Amino acid sequence: MTTRHALLALAVTASLTLAACSRAPEQPADGRLSQAELDKETADEFVARVNRELAELTPEFTASQWISSTYINDDSQLLAAKGNERFLAQTKAWVEQARRFEGKEMSPETQRAINLLRLGTAMPPPRDPAKLSELTRLASKMEGAYGSGTYCRTEGDAKDCRQLGALEDVLRDNRDYDAQLDAWQGWHGVAAPMRADYTRFMELVNDGARDLGFADAGELWRAGYDMTPAELSAETDRLWTQVEPLYEQLHCYARTRLEAQYPGRGSVNGMLPAHLMGNMWQQDWSNLWTTLAPYPQAGKLDISGALERQYQVTLNDHLVRENALIDTDQRVEVARSAQAEHAREMTRRAEEFYTSLGMPALPESYWAKTQFIKPRDRDVVCHASAWPMDTTGTDVRTKMCIKPNEEDFTTIYHELGHVYYYLAYGTQPPLFQGGAHDGFHEAIGDTIVLAMTPGYLQSIGLVDAQQAGQESLINAQMRMALSKVAFLPFGLMIDRWRWGVFDGSITPDNYNTAWWELKAKYQGVAPATARGEEFFDAGAKYHVPGNTPYTRYFLSHVLQFQFYKALCDASGYQGALYDCSFHGNKAAGEKFWSMLSKGSSQPWQQTMKELTGTEKMDASAVLEYFSPLQEWLVQQNEGKTCGWEAARAPQGPAQP
């Protein structure tokens, strides 16, 4: 899975609960309340005022962030930093004003809203205005550095420079060992200059968290789940324990195949070489399908190939409409027009799944304002994301650099999950407009992806009819596991690293060592060459310099299977879980939309129970779904030594 969205990661997340809609006191012309009016304001009135001010402030803030991500330059970074600074300053003011209600009697709903107000930002603002300004400036700078990051192999007239998308293409399509290593090392080298900025950034974020009464920012992040920080840590450990045996079997199988393809170089001390997994961060192994497919003759599941062929048809149609003798520049523009058209067609196909459930069509403004492909004339952040630009639920967008491959295709379905969440709770007051918890938001689109069975893919012309039988079943299960199961330990380890950075157990002079130790412990992945402290490999993943909490993605990979099972039940489906597609089922769609429309208006446990019948996150649905594959993997791995020794990652200067 590509990694997928984090809206407003640099500022307050609208995952609060609105309490009352009492009329707030009249405000002076400048919009500020006098001290006398503040003293008279009730807790209910305070929450209602925050709701109104949030609605007024959001469009300007999101516009500055959108421009910064889609037009990267010094000016847009300045605008984003200043917009972020104003937003965080207002958040800080709200939090300070909320302190006057501590210990006072109020309704549970209002108390919840005020408690969550403290927890609503991944980047808590320091009280010191100079530190706040520095914090937002660093945030915009790192975002811009990531989006414009470029790896150049040579200098002078022969200079060969590539950005992330082109380097990802190498890992996706080129199975040459050295070419993959060069692309992987090239991108990870781009992150090294961020290290000093990130170190200072984390210090400032910790200052803000301590100003809010938390020991560090990691504790603040873990407090936002209607449970204590310690309980959240224990909960993620419990869920990982449930799924770890399945991941270990998949790891063992993948290692055997890689060792066969790259004799003597297919593993590193029993671990998977980081650059050989088809993905820059080893979070999704789908691009290794040709290597890992269990039964290649049992029916093709080459979705990327089908999408590429469809794109070529679109391109040929565009070329036919043009003069065959057009010059090179014109031909490039024709190709870009075809790319944009095909990207829209891919998005329309994803939209159709949601509308088949009875959900509304996307607004016309979505199609007018979304970034579908990478522009030629400027740097952008290609990392896929979904955006609600205001609190009315009418201006929603996605930002991607879509290419005709399976990874991007499923990412579109994922991002539209966020968009439909925005649309569903768009009629709620602004403080209701958030996921039940952040893992819910990430799970919505992926629940739809689970319903993209081979039968569904055949119905939309992306795969041929699959042969009935065990071999086709295992193929289908493997295809999904390479995305879903492979991701689980990655989803866990990123925040394990950041929690350590926040609490000081991982120090700046140990960033890279700790990163690779955690990669080894959870993923069983290692670099093929030494990665010393001159590197900053964590920064090669967008969510680290982008300051987006990542535990949400791990939780979403558990929740989506629970949601999927509940919607299959709602659709009336009876049969093996892995074979269920509720495409076109209005009963399932109605139940899903009902959950989405609640937003953050109640504790997530209640929302979970209304959809699934239980208040508990549980990975048993993951194991039920993949039970045929797990049994098959155990048979395939029989006699092999599975597992790995998570030794310290090799340190010292990188080898040439």
Disulfide bonds with the S-S distance in Angstrom:
Cys152-Cys161 1.95
Cys252-Cys642 2.09
Cys382-Cys401 2.05
Cys568-Cys580 2.09
